[in-house]
Amino acid sequence: MTAKNPLIIGGGPAGLTAALDLVKRGVTPRVFEGSSHVGGLARTPRDGAWRVDPGGHRFFTRHEEILDFWKSLLPNDQWIAVPRSSTMLVDGHFVPYPLRGRDLLRQLGFRSGLRGVGSIAGSRIRRGWRAVDRPQTFREWGIEEFGRHWYQLFFDGYVRKTWLADPDHLASDWANQRIKPIDWRRPRDRAADRDVFLYPRLGPGQLWDAAATALAAEGAAPQLNSPVVGICDNGDGWTIELKDGQTASGDVLFSSMPLQLLVNMLEPTPPKHISAIAATLRHRSVITVAVALRKHYDMPFNWVYTPGPEFRVGRIQNYGRWSPALSPDGFTGTHLGFEYFTLPHDDLWLAGDDTLREIVGNDLRALGVDSRDLEHVMIVRSQYAYPIYDPGRERNVVRIRDYIRQNHPTLLPIGRNGMHRYDNQDHAMLSALHSVARYFGENADPWQVNTDLGYHETGILRS
């Protein structure tokens, strides 16, 4: 049997999962990570005793093998169970999210509730008239699902801030998985109804640092600060070139780098129509400005969504609700993460720290918080954080996928960026496991991961 010599681009959840599975199968991979850290967006940057979760990573899954994978890397005492509590801050009201009918009718006033009920009733009637089952824009989907009034109130502004696009120019295929419908049931307080997820005590990066440590013990430590600038299919294997001029060769290439960048670097050069398709794939970046306030503010939420125009921020994390260990021992104030969504090269991405401090100061004041109470500020930039779902994304990704399969069968894109899909962390890991299985000749298709229409970010929880 020919010796296996796999190369992996990217040290995020997908790349590290592929590497650990290869090691488990008796193969030593080489992992090349362009940044100075592992974990991708799921890292935990530190400044002394302050820790930041750049994306708010809930650990949940429906797949036993993923849960077992997580538990194998961190002992039980390093996991905490966190109840999810999210809210929409609209017109000065904290409205719990996912939306519940009783809150909409009780908190926003009789007139707003009446408009909302009438609007959603009208949308249900129109849905029954819709004869052609065609792809919908996000705006069409949102109005049909929530009615025009509540769509405008809760989702239109938020989507514009976070997706950086007109809702008429966004596909809706991600929304069924990410946005739950309004719950009209009577209030219940059953344990089975509570949304609880796992979380590493020191943030998501604790898990992926443990993964890198496990790989190092097997002689497969990820090579950091090693951005790939060239990728060549030699006909009988792969050669990648690093920015510092080093090269590495192998028989298979697992890639979690952005799919557009992969196509741009690929040699032989793909046909012009494939390169043109790849050029349409776009990403959102996120800048997290973590602020520590000396005063303790009673904010019993993990996330506060801010769809209104009075805020520049799209979403606010309350790190104290994730894990107290994200703050220094003895800290009694409030530790928040303000998430600003931007494009990879626009003005906000290029803005200096002083500008970002000014922006977050304005948002603190809009929140009713005295910005002079600041004790600590930490800024974390994540450039290729989320694929954008424009209406042509699915068709274009399929065409690139088919081209790669037909012309480069030993090139295996994995993960959220590698496959240009808005996958959760467990799905990114599953795509890596399925790709490794495919490499070993098993009947597995990573592109069939996360194709359920109604996946709603829930999963098994086992202590």
C-alpha positions as CSV (number, residue, x, y, z in Angstrom):
1,M,0.0,0.0,0.0
2,T,1.3,3.5,-0.9
3,A,2.4,5.5,2.1
4,K,-0.1,8.2,3.1
5,N,1.3,11.7,3.4
6,P,-1.6,14.2,4.0
7,L,-1.3,17.9,4.0
8,I,-3.9,20.1,5.9
9,I,-4.3,23.9,5.3
10,G,-5.8,25.6,8.3
11,G,-5.7,25.0,12.1
12,G,-9.3,25.7,12.9
13,P,-11.9,23.2,14.1
14,A,-12.1,21.4,10.7
15,G,-8.4,21.2,10.1
16,L,-7.6,20.0,13.7
17,T,-10.4,17.5,13.6
18,A,-9.1,16.0,10.3
19,A,-5.6,15.9,11.8
20,L,-6.7,14.1,14.9
21,D,-8.7,11.6,13.0
22,L,-5.8,10.9,10.7
23,V,-3.5,10.3,13.7
24,K,-6.2,7.9,15.1
25,R,-6.0,6.0,11.9
26,G,-2.2,5.7,12.1
27,V,-1.3,8.5,9.7
28,T,0.8,11.6,10.6
29,P,-0.4,14.7,8.8
30,R,1.2,18.1,8.5
31,V,-1.0,21.1,9.4
32,F,-0.2,24.6,8.2
33,E,-1.9,27.5,9.9
34,G,-1.5,31.0,8.6
35,S,-2.0,32.9,11.9
36,S,-0.2,32.7,15.2
37,H,-3.0,30.6,16.9
38,V,-5.2,27.6,16.3
39,G,-8.9,27.5,16.5
40,G,-9.9,30.0,13.8
41,L,-12.9,32.0,15.0
42,A,-13.3,29.5,17.9
43,R,-10.1,30.7,19.6
44,T,-9.9,32.5,22.9
45,P,-7.5,35.6,22.6
46,R,-6.1,36.7,26.0
47,D,-4.8,39.9,27.4
48,G,-3.4,39.0,30.9
49,A,-6.3,37.4,32.7
50,W,-8.9,38.8,30.3
51,R,-10.3,36.3,27.7
52,V,-12.5,37.0,24.7
53,D,-14.7,34.6,22.7
54,P,-14.9,36.4,19.3
55,G,-18.0,34.6,18.1
56,G,-19.9,33.3,21.0
57,H,-19.4,29.5,20.6
58,R,-22.1,27.3,21.9
59,F,-21.1,23.6,22.0
60,F,-24.1,21.6,21.0
61,T,-24.5,18.7,18.5
62,R,-26.8,15.9,17.5
63,H,-23.9,13.6,16.8
64,E,-22.5,11.3,19.5
65,E,-19.1,11.1,17.8
66,I,-18.7,14.9,18.0
67,L,-19.7,15.0,21.6
68,D,-17.3,12.1,22.4
69,F,-14.5,14.0,20.5
70,W,-15.0,17.1,22.6
71,K,-15.1,15.1,25.8
72,S,-11.9,13.2,24.9
73,L,-9.9,16.5,24.7
74,L,-11.0,18.2,27.9
75,P,-11.8,16.5,31.2
76,N,-15.3,16.9,32.7
77,D,-14.3,19.5,35.2
78,Q,-13.3,21.9,32.3
79,W,-16.8,21.8,30.9
80,I,-19.7,23.9,32.2
81,A,-23.4,23.7,31.2
82,V,-24.7,27.1,30.3
83,P,-28.4,28.0,29.8
84,R,-28.9,30.1,26.7
85,S,-30.7,33.4,27.3
86,S,-30.9,35.8,24.4
87,T,-32.8,38.9,23.8
88,M,-33.7,41.5,21.1
89,L,-33.4,45.1,22.3
90,V,-36.1,46.9,20.4
91,D,-37.6,50.3,21.3
92,G,-36.1,50.1,24.8
93,H,-37.6,46.7,25.4
94,F,-35.6,43.5,26.0
95,V,-37.7,40.9,24.1
96,P,-36.6,37.3,24.7
97,Y,-35.3,35.5,21.7
98,P,-36.3,33.0,20.2
99,L,-39.5,35.0,19.9
100,R,-42.5,33.9,22.0
101,G,-46.0,35.1,21.3
102,R,-46.8,36.0,24.8
103,D,-43.8,38.3,25.0
104,L,-44.7,40.1,21.8
105,L,-48.2,40.8,23.0
106,R,-47.2,41.7,26.5
107,Q,-44.0,43.7,26.2
108,L,-44.5,45.8,23.1
109,G,-48.0,47.2,23.8
110,F,-51.5,46.5,22.6
111,R,-51.2,48.4,19.4
112,S,-48.0,46.8,18.3
113,G,-49.3,43.4,19.2
114,L,-52.5,43.9,17.2
115,R,-50.5,45.0,14.2
116,G,-48.2,42.0,14.5
117,V,-51.0,39.5,14.8
118,G,-52.8,41.0,11.8
119,S,-49.7,41.1,9.8
120,I,-48.7,37.5,10.5
121,A,-52.3,36.3,9.8
122,G,-52.1,38.0,6.4
123,S,-48.8,36.4,5.6
124,R,-50.2,33.0,6.4
125,I,-53.1,33.6,4.0
126,R,-50.7,34.7,1.3
127,R,-48.5,31.7,1.9
128,G,-51.5,29.5,1.0
129,W,-51.9,31.3,-2.3
130,R,-48.2,30.9,-3.2
131,A,-48.4,28.3,-6.0
132,V,-44.7,28.2,-7.1
133,D,-42.2,26.8,-4.7
134,R,-39.3,28.9,-5.7
135,P,-36.2,30.1,-3.8
136,Q,-37.0,33.0,-1.6
137,T,-35.0,36.0,-0.6
138,F,-34.5,36.6,3.1
139,R,-37.0,39.5,3.1
140,E,-39.7,37.3,1.4
141,W,-39.0,34.5,3.9
142,G,-39.0,36.8,6.9
143,I,-42.3,38.5,6.0
144,E,-43.9,35.2,5.3
145,E,-42.7,33.7,8.6
146,F,-43.2,36.6,10.9
147,G,-45.5,39.0,9.2
148,R,-44.3,42.4,7.9
149,H,-44.6,44.2,11.2
150,W,-42.5,41.9,13.3
151,Y,-40.1,41.2,10.4
152,Q,-39.4,44.9,10.2
153,L,-39.1,45.3,13.9
154,F,-36.8,42.4,14.7
155,F,-35.0,41.2,11.6
156,D,-34.7,43.7,8.7
157,G,-32.2,46.0,10.5
158,Y,-30.4,43.2,12.2
159,V,-29.8,41.4,9.0
160,R,-28.6,44.5,7.3
161,K,-26.1,45.1,10.1
162,T,-24.8,41.5,10.4
163,W,-25.0,40.3,6.8
164,L,-24.1,43.7,5.3
165,A,-26.5,43.3,2.4
166,D,-30.1,44.2,1.5
167,P,-32.4,41.4,2.6
168,D,-33.7,41.3,-1.0
169,H,-30.2,40.3,-2.1
170,L,-29.8,37.5,0.5
171,A,-30.8,33.9,0.0
172,S,-33.1,32.5,2.8
173,D,-31.7,28.9,2.8
174,W,-29.8,29.5,6.1
175,A,-32.7,31.0,7.9
176,N,-34.8,27.9,8.5
177,Q,-31.8,26.4,10.4
178,R,-30.9,29.5,12.3
179,I,-34.1,31.4,13.1
180,K,-36.8,29.7,15.0
181,P,-40.5,30.5,14.4
182,I,-42.6,32.3,17.0
183,D,-43.5,30.0,19.9
184,W,-47.2,30.4,20.6
185,R,-47.4,27.7,23.3
186,R,-48.4,28.3,26.9
187,P,-45.5,29.0,29.3
188,R,-43.9,25.9,30.6
189,D,-40.9,25.3,32.9
190,R,-39.8,21.9,32.0
191,A,-36.1,20.9,31.9
192,A,-36.6,19.4,28.4
193,D,-37.7,22.8,27.1
194,R,-34.6,24.6,28.3
195,D,-31.8,25.5,25.9
196,V,-28.6,24.4,27.6
197,F,-25.2,24.0,25.9
198,L,-21.7,23.0,26.8
199,Y,-18.9,25.5,27.1
200,P,-15.2,25.1,27.9
201,R,-14.5,26.9,31.2
202,L,-11.7,29.1,29.6
203,G,-13.5,29.7,26.3
204,P,-13.6,27.8,23.0
205,G,-9.9,28.1,22.4
206,Q,-9.3,25.9,25.4
207,L,-10.6,22.9,23.4
208,W,-8.6,23.7,20.3
209,D,-5.4,24.4,22.2
210,A,-5.9,20.9,23.8
211,A,-6.3,19.5,20.3
212,A,-3.0,21.1,19.2
213,T,-1.3,19.7,22.3
214,A,-2.6,16.2,21.5
215,L,-1.3,16.5,17.9
216,A,2.1,17.7,19.1
217,A,2.3,14.6,21.4
218,E,1.9,12.5,18.2
219,G,4.5,14.4,16.2
220,A,2.0,16.4,14.2
221,A,2.1,19.8,15.9
222,P,0.4,22.5,13.7
223,Q,2.9,24.8,12.0
224,L,1.8,28.3,12.9
225,N,2.5,31.6,11.1
226,S,2.7,29.6,7.9
227,P,0.3,31.2,5.3
228,V,0.0,29.2,2.1
229,V,0.5,31.3,-1.1
230,G,0.7,28.6,-3.7
231,I,-1.1,25.2,-4.4
232,C,0.0,22.9,-7.2
233,D,-1.5,19.6,-8.3
234,N,1.5,17.7,-9.8
235,G,-0.6,14.9,-11.2
236,D,0.6,12.4,-8.7
237,G,0.4,14.6,-5.5
238,W,0.3,18.1,-4.1
239,T,2.9,20.8,-3.4
240,I,2.1,23.8,-1.4
241,E,4.2,26.9,-1.1
242,L,4.4,29.0,2.1
243,K,4.9,32.7,2.3
244,D,8.4,32.3,3.6
245,G,9.4,30.2,0.5
246,Q,9.2,26.8,2.1
247,T,7.4,24.0,0.3
248,A,5.7,20.8,1.4
249,S,4.4,17.8,-0.7
250,G,1.8,15.2,0.0
251,D,-0.6,12.8,-1.6
252,V,-3.8,14.5,-0.5
253,L,-4.7,18.1,0.5
254,F,-7.4,18.9,3.0
255,S,-8.2,22.6,2.8
256,S,-10.2,24.8,5.2
257,M,-8.9,28.1,3.7
258,P,-11.6,30.3,2.1
259,L,-12.8,28.5,-1.1
260,Q,-12.3,31.6,-3.2
261,L,-8.6,31.9,-2.1
262,L,-8.1,28.1,-2.8
263,V,-9.4,28.5,-6.4
264,N,-7.2,31.6,-6.9
265,M,-4.0,29.8,-5.8
266,L,-4.7,26.5,-7.6
267,E,-2.4,25.3,-10.3
268,P,-3.0,24.3,-13.0
269,T,-5.1,27.4,-13.3
270,P,-8.8,26.6,-13.3
271,P,-10.9,27.6,-16.4
272,K,-12.0,31.3,-16.5
273,H,-15.6,30.5,-15.7
274,I,-14.6,28.7,-12.4
275,S,-12.3,31.6,-11.4
276,A,-15.2,34.0,-12.2
277,I,-17.6,32.0,-10.1
278,A,-15.1,31.9,-7.2
279,A,-14.7,35.7,-7.4
280,T,-18.4,36.0,-6.5
281,L,-18.0,34.3,-3.1
282,R,-17.8,36.8,-0.3
283,H,-17.2,36.8,3.5
284,R,-18.2,38.9,6.4
285,S,-15.6,39.9,9.0
286,V,-16.3,40.6,12.6
287,I,-14.5,42.9,15.0
288,T,-15.1,42.1,18.7
289,V,-14.5,45.0,21.1
290,A,-14.5,43.5,24.6
291,V,-15.1,46.1,27.3
292,A,-14.9,45.6,31.1
293,L,-17.0,48.0,33.2
294,R,-16.2,48.5,36.9
295,K,-19.9,48.6,37.7
296,H,-22.0,45.5,37.7
297,Y,-25.0,45.8,35.3
298,D,-27.9,43.3,35.7
299,M,-28.0,41.8,32.2
300,P,-29.2,38.2,32.4
301,F,-28.4,37.3,28.8
302,N,-25.7,35.6,26.8
303,W,-26.5,37.7,23.8
304,V,-28.3,41.0,23.2
305,Y,-29.3,41.6,19.5
306,T,-29.5,45.2,18.5
307,P,-31.5,45.7,15.3
308,G,-32.3,49.4,15.8
309,P,-30.5,52.3,14.0
310,E,-29.5,53.8,17.4
311,F,-26.8,51.1,17.7
312,R,-23.8,50.6,15.4
313,V,-23.2,47.2,17.1
314,G,-25.0,44.2,15.7
315,R,-24.8,41.9,18.8
316,I,-23.5,42.2,22.3
317,Q,-22.1,39.3,24.3
318,N,-22.2,39.1,28.1
319,Y,-19.1,37.1,28.9
320,G,-20.2,36.7,32.6
321,R,-23.0,34.6,31.3
322,W,-20.7,32.4,29.3
323,S,-18.1,31.7,31.9
324,P,-16.8,33.7,34.9
325,A,-13.3,32.5,34.0
326,L,-13.3,34.8,31.0
327,S,-12.7,37.6,33.5
328,P,-9.9,37.9,36.1
329,D,-10.5,36.2,39.5
330,G,-12.4,38.6,41.8
331,F,-13.8,40.8,39.0
332,T,-17.3,42.0,40.1
333,G,-18.1,44.3,37.2
334,T,-19.5,43.7,33.7
335,H,-17.5,42.1,30.9
336,L,-19.1,42.6,27.4
337,G,-18.2,41.9,23.8
338,F,-19.5,44.3,21.2
339,E,-19.6,42.6,17.7
340,Y,-19.2,44.8,14.7
341,F,-19.7,43.1,11.3
342,T,-17.9,44.4,8.3
343,L,-16.4,43.3,5.0
344,P,-12.8,42.1,4.8
345,H,-11.4,45.3,3.4
346,D,-13.9,48.1,4.1
347,D,-13.4,51.3,6.2
348,L,-14.5,49.7,9.5
349,W,-12.1,46.8,9.0
350,L,-9.2,49.2,8.4
351,A,-10.2,51.5,11.2
352,G,-7.7,52.1,14.0
353,D,-8.3,51.2,17.7
354,D,-9.1,54.8,18.6
355,T,-11.9,54.9,16.1
356,L,-13.3,51.6,17.4
357,R,-13.1,52.9,21.0
358,E,-15.2,55.9,20.0
359,I,-17.8,53.7,18.2
360,V,-18.1,51.4,21.2
361,G,-18.4,54.4,23.5
362,N,-21.4,55.7,21.5
363,D,-23.0,52.3,21.7
364,L,-22.4,52.1,25.4
365,R,-24.2,55.4,25.8
366,A,-27.1,54.2,23.6
367,L,-27.3,51.2,26.0
368,G,-27.5,53.5,28.9
369,V,-24.0,52.7,30.2
370,D,-21.5,55.4,31.3
371,S,-18.5,54.8,29.1
372,R,-16.3,56.5,31.7
373,D,-16.7,53.4,33.8
374,L,-14.3,51.4,31.4
375,E,-11.7,49.3,33.1
376,H,-10.3,47.4,30.2
377,V,-10.7,47.3,26.4
378,M,-9.6,44.5,24.1
379,I,-10.0,44.5,20.3
380,V,-10.1,41.2,18.3
381,R,-10.4,41.2,14.5
382,S,-11.5,38.1,12.6
383,Q,-11.3,38.6,8.8
384,Y,-12.9,35.6,7.1
385,A,-15.5,34.9,9.8
386,Y,-18.8,34.1,8.0
387,P,-19.6,33.1,4.4
388,I,-22.2,35.4,2.8
389,Y,-25.3,33.7,1.4
390,D,-26.2,35.7,-1.7
391,P,-28.8,34.2,-4.0
392,G,-26.2,32.5,-6.3
393,R,-24.1,31.0,-3.6
394,E,-25.5,27.5,-3.6
395,R,-25.3,27.1,-7.4
396,N,-21.8,28.6,-7.6
397,V,-20.4,26.5,-4.8
398,V,-21.8,23.3,-6.4
399,R,-20.1,24.2,-9.7
400,I,-16.8,24.7,-7.9
401,R,-17.2,21.5,-5.9
402,D,-18.0,19.5,-9.1
403,Y,-15.0,21.0,-10.9
404,I,-12.7,20.0,-8.0
405,R,-14.1,16.5,-7.7
406,Q,-13.6,15.9,-11.5
407,N,-10.2,17.4,-11.9
408,H,-8.6,17.2,-8.4
409,P,-10.1,14.2,-6.6
410,T,-7.4,14.3,-3.9
411,L,-8.2,17.9,-3.0
412,L,-10.8,17.9,-0.2
413,P,-12.3,21.2,1.0
414,I,-13.5,21.1,4.6
415,G,-15.1,23.4,7.2
416,R,-17.1,26.6,7.1
417,N,-14.7,28.6,4.9
418,G,-13.4,25.6,2.9
419,M,-16.9,24.7,1.7
420,H,-18.3,28.3,1.9
421,R,-21.2,27.2,4.1
422,Y,-22.6,28.8,7.2
423,D,-22.0,25.6,9.2
424,N,-22.0,25.3,13.0
425,Q,-18.8,24.0,14.7
426,D,-20.0,20.4,14.8
427,H,-20.8,20.4,11.1
428,A,-17.4,21.8,10.2
429,M,-15.9,18.9,12.3
430,L,-18.2,16.3,10.6
431,S,-17.1,17.6,7.1
432,A,-13.5,16.9,8.2
433,L,-14.3,13.4,9.5
434,H,-16.2,12.5,6.3
435,S,-13.4,13.8,4.2
436,V,-10.9,11.7,6.0
437,A,-13.2,8.7,5.6
438,R,-13.4,9.4,1.9
439,Y,-9.5,9.6,1.7
440,F,-9.5,6.0,3.1
441,G,-11.9,4.8,0.5
442,E,-15.0,4.8,2.6
443,N,-18.4,5.8,1.2
444,A,-18.7,9.2,2.8
445,D,-19.7,12.6,1.3
446,P,-18.7,15.7,3.3
447,W,-21.0,17.8,1.2
448,Q,-24.0,16.0,2.6
449,V,-23.3,17.2,6.1
450,N,-25.8,19.8,7.4
451,T,-28.4,19.5,4.6
452,D,-31.3,19.2,7.0
453,L,-33.8,22.1,6.3
454,G,-34.9,22.5,9.9
455,Y,-31.7,22.1,12.0
456,H,-32.3,24.6,14.8
457,E,-29.1,24.7,16.8
458,T,-30.1,22.1,19.4
459,G,-28.5,18.9,20.4
460,I,-27.6,16.3,23.0
461,L,-26.1,17.3,26.3
462,R,-24.3,14.7,28.4
463,S,-22.4,15.3,31.6
